Amino acid sequence: MGRPTTGIAAQASSPIISNEPGTEAFLPEFRACNDGVSAPEIEAGANHAAVGTFDDLRSRYYRYPDFLDPGERTRVVYRCTAERWRARSRKGRRYGEIMVRELSPRHVEAMLAELFPHRDVGEHAAQTALGAMKFAMRIGMAGTNAVIVTRPFEVSGGGLHSWTEEEIAAYEQHHAIGTVARLAFDLMIWTGQRGGDARKMGPASVQDTRLELTREKTKVFVSLPIMPGLAESIPAAPAVGAIS
């Protein structure tokens, strides 16, 4: 007899649940089955991490909804932050090899201090670590969250520069209508959408007289009027999004 299924029939070409309910790999496969897509593959070598270490936590975290639910671009940022952090070392010991239960607030403060003077990077690393430690507590790998009691980074600076009318005019003169650069600019100016959403917008997003999209981060459907500044720019642009 073959291995019994988990109460869900599937064709050979359909997603299959191969793990038993209650195991850490079951939920991602179950969600993938419901969505009609393949479950994320378990990384080769992930199970070789010492149990209870941050390397072990990382391999588990990548297979849970905490990591899988956000949009693709958010997952890329989370993963890059986590990978850079676990590859760092202190006193000859790589962070990924540290036991999760050994982490204390003073350890977190010292690790974040190494990122000075890049306060914005440190604050982002702290937020990523905070989410990972909450996950660790839920699955029993940690009894407390050492990141919660650390002091938030104060990010200084005046924020992003707002373009002047002269700078806008100079850009429009340099990038003619019909170029990808001009379409990207006009989409950002006239829709106010995030860069991750604007890059996917273009002629294919036009439905009747409106621009329609589902936001990558929030999964919210949005229907926007086509403003005068876009009425000429979109038809003249490539058929793909603003940024390929």
Number of C-alpha atoms within 10 A of each C-alpha: 3 4 6 9 13 14 7 11 11 12 7 7 7 12 19 21 24 14 16 13 12 8 8 15 19 19 19 20 23 20 15 17 18 10 11 12 13 16 20 14 10 13 10 7 8 14 13 10 16 15 14 18 18 27 26 21 23 19 17 19 21 19 21 18 12 14 20 15 11 16 15 14 12 16 16 13 12 21 16 11 17 19 13 12 17 16 13 13 14 9 5 7 11 15 19 23 18 18 18 25 19 11 17 15 15 13 14 18 17 11 19 20 14 10 14 11 9 13 17 15 15 21 18 15 19 23 15 17 21 17 17 21 26 19 20 23 15 10 14 11 20 19 14 16 22 22 24 17 12 17 12 14 16 10 13 8 6 6 7 6 6 7 9 9 8 9 11 12 11 11 13 15 11 10 14 13 19 15 15 22 17 21 30 22 18 22 25 17 13 15 15 11 14 13 13 16 18 22 18 18 23 26 18 15 17 18 12 8 12 14 19 19 19 12 17 17 15 9 11 9 10 11 14 14 14 19 15 9 12 20 13 14 22 28 16 16 20 17 13 15 20 26 16 8
